[in-house]
Amino acid sequence: MIVCSCNFITSQEIEEVITSFLDLDEWQLITPGKVYHAMKMRGKCCGCFPGVIDIIIRTSETYHAQRQSPHDKVIPFIKRIRDEHERCETARRLALLRKTQQAA
């Protein structure tokens, strides 16, 4: 499925990049920017970033479940990812609000 229509990136491509990051360090914080950089691309409109974060969370959870990682480590790890998602969403909403206010 196409996740980013600006760059024509599929969910499978994103999942592969995430898995490769987790293979190197299973506890690293993965962000959409990091995923795009690994693919030698960059976010254009960045409308796909919330979906990319959802893919990061889902892929990370699956990765750790398959490796039977200790739950006491996985739960804080997934929380860090979700917190980053909230931070990105807040920044996106504020930017949109500023843009709307400037246009008015």
C-alpha positions as a Markdown table, in Angstrom:
| # | Residue | x | y | z |
|---|---|---|---|---|
| 1 | Met | 0.0 | 0.0 | 0.0 |
| 2 | Ile | 1.3 | 3.5 | -0.8 |
| 3 | Val | 1.9 | 5.4 | 2.4 |
| 4 | Cys | 3.6 | 8.5 | 0.9 |
| 5 | Ser | 2.1 | 9.7 | -2.4 |
| 6 | Cys | 4.7 | 12.5 | -2.7 |
| 7 | Asn | 7.6 | 10.0 | -2.8 |
| 8 | Phe | 5.6 | 6.9 | -3.8 |
| 9 | Ile | 6.8 | 4.9 | -0.7 |
| 10 | Thr | 5.0 | 1.7 | 0.2 |
| 11 | Ser | 4.3 | 0.4 | 3.7 |
| 12 | Gln | 6.5 | -2.6 | 2.9 |
| 13 | Glu | 9.5 | -0.4 | 2.1 |
| 14 | Ile | 9.0 | 1.5 | 5.4 |
| 15 | Glu | 8.7 | -1.8 | 7.3 |
| 16 | Glu | 11.9 | -3.1 | 5.7 |
| 17 | Val | 13.8 | 0.1 | 6.8 |
| 18 | Ile | 12.5 | -0.1 | 10.3 |
| 19 | Thr | 13.4 | -3.8 | 10.6 |
| 20 | Ser | 16.9 | -3.0 | 9.4 |
| 21 | Phe | 17.2 | -0.3 | 12.1 |
| 22 | Leu | 16.0 | -2.7 | 14.7 |
| 23 | Asp | 18.4 | -5.4 | 13.6 |
| 24 | Leu | 21.2 | -2.9 | 14.3 |
| 25 | Asp | 19.9 | -1.7 | 17.6 |
| 26 | Glu | 16.5 | -3.0 | 18.8 |
| 27 | Trp | 16.0 | -0.2 | 21.3 |
| 28 | Gln | 16.8 | 2.8 | 19.2 |
| 29 | Leu | 14.1 | 5.5 | 18.7 |
| 30 | Ile | 13.0 | 5.5 | 15.1 |
| 31 | Thr | 11.4 | 8.6 | 13.6 |
| 32 | Pro | 9.8 | 9.3 | 10.2 |
| 33 | Gly | 12.7 | 11.6 | 9.4 |
| 34 | Lys | 15.2 | 8.8 | 10.1 |
| 35 | Val | 13.3 | 6.4 | 7.9 |
| 36 | Tyr | 13.1 | 8.8 | 5.0 |
| 37 | His | 16.8 | 9.7 | 5.4 |
| 38 | Ala | 17.7 | 6.0 | 5.1 |
| 39 | Met | 15.7 | 5.8 | 1.9 |
| 40 | Lys | 17.5 | 8.9 | 0.6 |
| 41 | Met | 14.2 | 10.8 | 0.6 |
| 42 | Arg | 12.7 | 13.5 | 2.6 |
| 43 | Gly | 9.2 | 14.4 | 3.7 |
| 44 | Lys | 7.6 | 16.9 | 1.3 |
| 45 | Cys | 4.2 | 17.7 | 2.6 |
| 46 | Cys | 4.7 | 15.4 | 5.7 |
| 47 | Gly | 1.1 | 14.4 | 5.8 |
| 48 | Cys | 2.1 | 10.8 | 5.8 |
| 49 | Phe | 4.3 | 11.1 | 9.0 |
| 50 | Pro | 1.4 | 10.1 | 11.4 |
| 51 | Gly | 0.9 | 7.0 | 9.3 |
| 52 | Val | 4.6 | 6.3 | 9.2 |
| 53 | Ile | 4.7 | 6.6 | 13.0 |
| 54 | Asp | 1.9 | 4.1 | 13.2 |
| 55 | Ile | 3.9 | 1.7 | 11.0 |
| 56 | Ile | 7.0 | 2.3 | 13.2 |
| 57 | Ile | 4.9 | 1.3 | 16.3 |
| 58 | Arg | 3.3 | -1.7 | 14.7 |
| 59 | Thr | 6.6 | -3.0 | 13.2 |
| 60 | Ser | 8.5 | -2.5 | 16.4 |
| 61 | Glu | 5.8 | -4.3 | 18.4 |
| 62 | Thr | 5.9 | -7.2 | 16.0 |
| 63 | Tyr | 9.7 | -7.3 | 15.9 |
| 64 | His | 9.9 | -7.5 | 19.7 |
| 65 | Ala | 7.1 | -10.1 | 19.9 |
| 66 | Gln | 8.8 | -12.3 | 17.5 |
| 67 | Arg | 12.1 | -12.1 | 19.4 |
| 68 | Gln | 10.2 | -12.5 | 22.7 |
| 69 | Ser | 11.8 | -9.4 | 24.1 |
| 70 | Pro | 11.1 | -8.8 | 27.9 |
| 71 | His | 7.9 | -6.9 | 28.3 |
| 72 | Asp | 9.4 | -4.6 | 31.0 |
| 73 | Lys | 11.7 | -3.2 | 28.2 |
| 74 | Val | 9.2 | -3.2 | 25.4 |
| 75 | Ile | 6.5 | -1.2 | 27.1 |
| 76 | Pro | 8.7 | 1.8 | 27.9 |
| 77 | Phe | 10.2 | 1.5 | 24.4 |
| 78 | Ile | 6.8 | 1.7 | 22.7 |
| 79 | Lys | 5.8 | 4.5 | 25.0 |
| 80 | Arg | 8.8 | 6.5 | 23.8 |
| 81 | Ile | 7.7 | 6.0 | 20.2 |
| 82 | Arg | 4.1 | 7.0 | 21.0 |
| 83 | Asp | 5.4 | 10.1 | 22.9 |
| 84 | Glu | 7.4 | 11.1 | 19.9 |
| 85 | His | 4.3 | 10.6 | 17.8 |
| 86 | Glu | 2.4 | 13.0 | 20.1 |
| 87 | Arg | 5.2 | 15.5 | 19.9 |
| 88 | Cys | 5.2 | 15.4 | 16.1 |
| 89 | Glu | 1.4 | 15.7 | 16.0 |
| 90 | Thr | 1.4 | 18.7 | 18.3 |
| 91 | Ala | 4.1 | 20.4 | 16.2 |
| 92 | Arg | 2.1 | 19.7 | 13.0 |
| 93 | Arg | -1.1 | 21.1 | 14.5 |
| 94 | Leu | 0.6 | 24.2 | 15.8 |
| 95 | Ala | 2.2 | 24.9 | 12.4 |
| 96 | Leu | -1.1 | 24.5 | 10.7 |
| 97 | Leu | -2.7 | 26.8 | 13.2 |
| 98 | Arg | 0.0 | 29.5 | 12.6 |
| 99 | Lys | -0.4 | 29.1 | 8.9 |
| 100 | Thr | -4.1 | 29.5 | 9.1 |
| 101 | Gln | -3.8 | 32.6 | 11.3 |
| 102 | Gln | -1.3 | 34.2 | 9.0 |
| 103 | Ala | -3.6 | 33.7 | 6.0 |
| 104 | Ala | -6.5 | 35.4 | 7.8 |
